[in-house]
Amino acid sequence: MARISSLLRLNARVAKLAVSGRWMSREDYRRGYDSVAPSYDTTWLKNLVAVTDDLVSRIPCLDSSSPIIELGCGTGYSTEKLSRKFPDNRIFASDISENMLSAAEKRTAGTKKISYSRSDMLDFLHKWKKEAPAMIYSSWAIGYSKPPEIIKLSSRMLKKNGVFAFVVNLEDTLKPVFDAFQSCMLEYPGKVEKALWPSFPKSLASTLVLLEKNGFTVEWKEEGSKQITPPEGILITDWLLQTGILAGFDSVLPIKDDPEVKDFFEKRLQKGRDLIKHHYIAVVAVKR
């Protein structure tokens, strides 16, 4: 009965927040990634490198006279890889976080033909006025926006035979982390400050349907998972808050600043410590 009562109170709280327009927003994501930019490479990027490198290696030759758009470039790891693989293409990279962009600019300092822009992914695509790109690329980012709309816009913008390449988490990624977060919301419904709605894709199959509907032919695809092992000697919560995984989520619940909430969250995380896995899909598609 206690759980049902908590669920009812949480649903009422979230409904009230949603009606009043208090949703977790891209501004919350921006603040979150601004704060983790200094630690992102050492705490989290190292877990993504192998999959990212594989995706970049699968991208076919591009028309060097047309630009590349990168959505959510982060600290510039993929930007640097793309600039080496396609040295003749101009790259226009965007990210919502000013601090992540600063890190990207430092990483690629001295590299020609790269332009950075602080912008939301969809805003960047909507405002694009240059020629049709040879490729639109994103690693680990489009799930923080609206993937169906990004797919639709990419199809409209790309030149014929242009490439759309991306890797993105599925909605059940890092399940123990988000199960613990949901448990926190149930335990402390009165401390929930914003409503949220997941936007990561449900599955590879549903994403392939979207791509086909929008005029893409899939050249390569992969669904995979990667074990994530939190470091010893530090609370999992503290580590997560340095990685970007919880960017924006601390605007929903005070998992950083409220000791009671943080302790509850940590205890739930410890139970699933050995089950934390990245569940992702990677795709290289060509516009017909």
Backbone torsions as a table, in degrees:
resi	resn	phi	psi	omega
1	MET	NA	-37.1	-178.6
2	ALA	-62.5	-40.2	-179.7
3	ARG	-65.9	-41.9	178.7
4	ILE	-61.8	-41.8	178.7
5	SER	-62.7	-42.7	178.3
6	SER	-63.7	-40.4	-179.7
7	LEU	-64.3	-41.9	178.8
8	LEU	-63.9	-42.1	179.4
9	ARG	-66.5	-39.5	178.6
10	LEU	-65.5	-45.1	179.5
11	ASN	-60.9	-40.4	179.0
12	ALA	-65.9	-40.5	179.5
13	ARG	-64.4	-47.9	-178.3
14	VAL	-65.1	-39.6	178.3
15	ALA	-61.8	-41.6	178.9
16	LYS	-64.1	-42.9	178.7
17	LEU	-63.7	-43.0	-178.8
18	ALA	-63.4	-44.6	-179.8
19	VAL	-62.8	-35.4	-179.5
20	SER	-84.7	2.5	175.7
21	GLY	81.5	15.6	-179.6
22	ARG	-92.6	80.4	178.7
23	TRP	-105.9	148.6	169.4
24	MET	-60.5	128.6	-168.1
25	SER	-120.2	173.4	176.1
26	ARG	-64.6	-25.6	175.8
27	GLU	-67.2	-34.7	175.5
28	ASP	-67.1	-41.9	175.1
29	TYR	-60.1	-42.6	-177.9
30	ARG	-60.7	-49.1	179.6
31	ARG	-60.5	-40.6	-179.9
32	GLY	-62.1	-46.6	-178.7
33	TYR	-74.3	-28.6	172.0
34	ASP	-59.2	-40.9	-175.4
35	SER	-73.7	-29.3	-176.8
36	VAL	-96.5	-3.0	-176.7
37	ALA	-52.0	-42.9	-178.7
38	PRO	-65.5	-27.8	-175.8
39	SER	-104.4	-6.8	-169.6
40	TYR	-58.7	-47.1	-175.5
41	ASP	-62.4	-42.9	-175.1
42	THR	-80.9	-29.0	-177.5
43	THR	-92.2	-29.8	-171.1
44	TRP	-131.2	-42.2	-175.9
45	LEU	-54.9	-35.8	-178.4
46	LYS	-58.9	-24.8	177.8
47	ASN	-78.0	-14.9	-173.8
48	LEU	-106.1	-13.0	-168.9
49	VAL	-58.8	-48.0	-174.6
50	ALA	-61.9	-45.3	180.0
51	VAL	-66.5	-41.5	179.6
52	THR	-62.5	-45.4	179.6
53	ASP	-60.4	-40.3	-179.9
54	ASP	-64.5	-42.9	178.2
55	LEU	-59.8	-48.5	-179.4
56	VAL	-60.3	-37.7	-179.7
57	SER	-66.5	-23.0	-178.4
58	ARG	-84.8	-11.0	-177.2
59	ILE	-72.1	128.6	-178.9
60	PRO	-75.4	178.3	177.6
61	CYS	-60.7	145.7	-179.4
62	LEU	-119.1	157.3	171.2
63	ASP	-66.9	112.6	-173.7
64	SER	-71.3	-12.8	-179.6
65	SER	-83.3	-9.2	-177.6
66	SER	-112.6	150.8	-173.9
67	PRO	-78.8	165.5	172.3
68	ILE	-110.6	133.8	172.3
69	ILE	-105.7	130.3	173.5
70	GLU	-115.9	126.3	-178.6
71	LEU	-101.8	124.7	179.1
72	GLY	69.1	60.4	-171.8
73	CYS	-74.7	-14.9	178.8
74	GLY	59.5	-134.1	-178.2
75	THR	-86.1	10.7	169.9
76	GLY	88.3	13.9	-179.8
77	TYR	-61.2	-51.5	179.8
78	SER	-68.4	-34.8	179.7
79	THR	-57.4	-45.3	178.8
80	GLU	-64.2	-42.5	178.8
81	LYS	-61.8	-44.5	-179.7
82	LEU	-65.5	-38.1	-179.0
83	SER	-66.4	-29.7	177.8
84	ARG	-77.9	-37.9	-178.9
85	LYS	-75.5	-34.2	-178.0
86	PHE	-124.9	68.4	-172.9
87	PRO	-65.0	-19.6	-177.4
88	ASP	-92.5	-10.2	-179.8
89	ASN	-89.1	137.9	169.5
90	ARG	-73.9	141.3	179.8
91	ILE	-118.2	127.5	176.1
92	PHE	-113.9	105.2	-174.1
93	ALA	-107.4	137.7	-179.6
94	SER	-127.5	151.9	172.2
95	ASP	-155.9	152.2	-177.7
96	ILE	-80.7	-18.2	-175.0
97	SER	-98.9	121.6	179.1
98	GLU	-63.9	-38.4	-178.5
99	ASN	-71.0	-34.6	175.1
100	MET	-66.3	-40.9	177.8
101	LEU	-62.8	-39.3	177.9
102	SER	-60.7	-40.6	177.5
103	ALA	-65.8	-38.7	178.9
104	ALA	-64.9	-42.0	179.6
105	GLU	-62.8	-38.1	177.4
106	LYS	-67.6	-40.9	-179.0
107	ARG	-62.5	-36.8	-174.2
108	THR	-106.7	17.9	-179.5
109	ALA	-54.8	132.1	-180.0
110	GLY	90.5	-11.1	178.4
111	THR	-83.8	127.6	-177.6
112	LYS	-81.8	163.1	172.2
113	LYS	67.6	26.0	174.1
114	ILE	-118.7	127.6	176.1
115	SER	-121.3	133.4	-179.2
116	TYR	-109.5	147.6	-179.9
117	SER	-143.0	130.8	174.5
118	ARG	-83.5	109.4	-173.8
119	SER	-161.7	147.2	167.0
120	ASP	-63.9	146.4	-174.9
121	MET	-57.7	-49.7	-178.2
122	LEU	-66.9	-39.6	176.9
123	ASP	-60.1	-41.7	-179.2
124	PHE	-61.1	-44.5	179.2
125	LEU	-66.7	-42.7	-178.8
126	HIS	-63.5	-33.0	-175.9
127	LYS	-91.8	-0.3	-178.0
128	TRP	-64.3	123.1	-178.4
129	LYS	-119.2	-2.3	-177.5
130	LYS	-83.2	-173.4	-176.8
131	GLU	-68.1	163.7	-178.8
132	ALA	-59.4	130.6	-177.8
133	PRO	-75.1	154.5	174.4
134	ALA	-77.7	-27.8	-179.8
135	MET	-154.3	143.2	166.0
136	ILE	-114.8	124.8	-170.8
137	TYR	-128.7	145.4	173.9
138	SER	-154.8	133.6	174.9
139	SER	-118.2	117.3	172.6
140	TRP	65.3	26.4	-172.8
141	ALA	-124.2	-34.8	-167.9
142	ILE	-66.4	-18.7	177.4
143	GLY	-67.3	-15.7	176.5
144	TYR	-87.0	-0.3	177.7
145	SER	-119.1	-133.7	178.7
146	LYS	-126.5	92.0	-175.1
147	PRO	-52.2	-42.8	179.5
148	PRO	-59.7	-39.3	-179.8
149	GLU	-71.2	-36.5	177.5
150	ILE	-64.5	-40.7	178.1
151	ILE	-62.7	-44.7	-179.6
152	LYS	-62.7	-47.4	-179.5
153	LEU	-65.4	-38.2	179.3
154	SER	-62.6	-39.7	177.8
155	SER	-62.9	-40.5	-179.9
156	ARG	-67.8	-35.8	-170.4
157	MET	-86.8	-35.5	-174.8
158	LEU	-64.6	147.9	173.1
159	LYS	-73.1	164.4	178.0
160	LYS	-59.2	135.8	-175.5
161	ASN	69.1	13.0	173.8
162	GLY	-70.8	158.6	-172.8
163	VAL	-106.5	137.4	170.6
164	PHE	-118.6	111.3	-176.4
165	ALA	-124.3	134.1	-178.6
166	PHE	-159.6	156.8	167.2
167	VAL	-130.5	137.2	-174.5
168	VAL	-148.4	147.1	174.7
169	ASN	-70.4	147.6	169.9
170	LEU	-86.6	165.8	-171.3
171	GLU	-67.5	-18.3	178.7
172	ASP	-98.0	15.0	179.3
173	THR	-64.6	150.5	176.3
174	LEU	48.7	46.3	-171.0
175	LYS	-54.1	-44.4	-180.0
176	PRO	-60.0	-31.2	-180.0
177	VAL	-67.3	-48.1	-175.7
178	PHE	-80.8	-23.5	169.7
179	ASP	-65.0	-41.3	178.2
180	ALA	-64.9	-37.4	179.0
181	PHE	-65.8	-42.5	178.0
182	GLN	-64.6	-37.4	176.9
183	SER	-62.4	-38.4	176.5
184	CYS	-62.3	-42.6	179.7
185	MET	-62.6	-39.5	178.0
186	LEU	-67.7	-36.7	-177.9
187	GLU	-73.6	-34.2	-175.4
188	TYR	-129.2	60.4	-177.2
189	PRO	-59.9	-30.9	-179.3
190	GLY	-71.7	-13.7	-179.8
191	LYS	-98.4	-1.0	176.5
192	VAL	-73.6	123.6	-174.1
193	GLU	-105.6	-15.7	-179.7
194	LYS	-146.4	151.1	173.3
195	ALA	-85.3	154.6	177.3
196	LEU	-144.0	153.4	-179.4
197	TRP	-137.7	121.6	-176.9
198	PRO	-66.1	142.5	-179.6
199	SER	-124.0	3.3	177.0
200	PHE	-69.5	147.1	-179.7
201	PRO	-58.8	149.5	179.8
202	LYS	-75.2	-38.4	-173.7
203	SER	-162.1	166.8	173.3
204	LEU	-64.9	-42.3	-176.9
205	ALA	-59.4	-45.2	-178.7
206	SER	-67.2	-33.4	178.6
207	THR	-70.0	-39.0	177.8
208	LEU	-64.0	-36.7	176.8
209	VAL	-62.6	-43.7	178.3
210	LEU	-61.6	-43.4	-179.3
211	LEU	-64.1	-45.1	179.6
212	GLU	-62.5	-42.7	-179.4
213	LYS	-62.6	-28.1	-177.7
214	ASN	-100.6	19.1	169.9
215	GLY	85.3	23.5	178.7
216	PHE	-104.5	145.1	168.7
217	THR	-107.9	124.4	-177.3
218	VAL	-81.7	120.8	-179.7
219	GLU	-90.7	-30.7	-179.7
220	TRP	-155.6	143.8	179.2
221	LYS	-149.3	154.8	177.7
222	GLU	-153.8	138.7	168.7
223	GLU	-117.6	130.1	-176.7
224	GLY	-150.5	173.9	175.0
225	SER	-140.5	151.5	-179.7
226	LYS	-135.1	127.6	177.7
227	GLN	-65.4	133.0	177.1
228	ILE	-113.2	122.9	-178.5
229	THR	-111.3	110.4	177.6
230	PRO	-61.2	146.1	-180.0
231	PRO	-68.2	151.4	176.0
232	GLU	-78.0	158.2	173.6
233	GLY	81.0	10.4	178.5
234	ILE	-146.4	144.5	176.1
235	LEU	-60.4	139.8	178.4
236	ILE	-59.1	-38.3	179.9
237	THR	-60.4	-46.7	-179.6
238	ASP	-62.0	-40.1	178.2
239	TRP	-65.3	-45.6	179.9
240	LEU	-58.9	-38.4	-179.0
241	LEU	-68.9	-12.3	176.1
242	GLN	-96.2	-9.6	-170.5
243	THR	-95.7	-25.4	-172.8
244	GLY	100.5	-12.1	179.2
245	ILE	-58.2	-37.7	-177.5
246	LEU	-102.1	16.9	178.9
247	ALA	-57.1	123.5	-179.1
248	GLY	91.8	-27.9	-175.9
249	PHE	-72.1	-22.6	177.1
250	ASP	-74.1	-4.8	171.0
251	SER	-85.1	-16.1	179.0
252	VAL	-87.7	-45.5	178.6
253	LEU	-134.0	144.9	-177.9
254	PRO	-80.4	58.6	-177.2
255	ILE	-70.0	-16.1	178.8
256	LYS	-91.2	-39.4	-167.6
257	ASP	-107.7	-15.3	-178.8
258	ASP	-101.8	109.3	-175.8
259	PRO	-57.4	-36.9	-179.0
260	GLU	-65.9	-46.0	179.1
261	VAL	-66.0	-43.9	-179.2
262	LYS	-61.2	-43.2	-179.8
263	ASP	-64.2	-42.7	178.2
264	PHE	-62.3	-45.6	179.5
265	PHE	-60.1	-45.6	-178.5
266	GLU	-62.1	-42.5	180.0
267	LYS	-62.1	-39.7	177.7
268	ARG	-67.6	-39.4	179.4
269	LEU	-62.8	-41.0	-177.2
270	GLN	-60.9	-32.3	179.6
271	LYS	-65.8	-30.5	-178.5
272	GLY	-109.2	18.1	-173.9
273	ARG	-50.5	-42.4	-175.0
274	ASP	-87.2	3.6	-176.3
275	LEU	-112.8	7.0	-176.8
276	ILE	-76.6	115.9	-178.4
277	LYS	-135.4	140.8	169.5
278	HIS	-77.6	126.7	174.6
279	HIS	-116.8	117.3	-169.2
280	TYR	-139.4	165.4	168.5
281	ILE	-129.0	146.3	176.3
282	ALA	-129.1	138.8	-173.2
283	VAL	-142.3	139.7	165.8
284	VAL	-121.3	117.4	-177.5
285	ALA	-126.0	152.9	-178.8
286	VAL	-120.4	134.4	177.5
287	LYS	-73.0	126.1	-179.0
288	ARG	-73.9	NA	NA
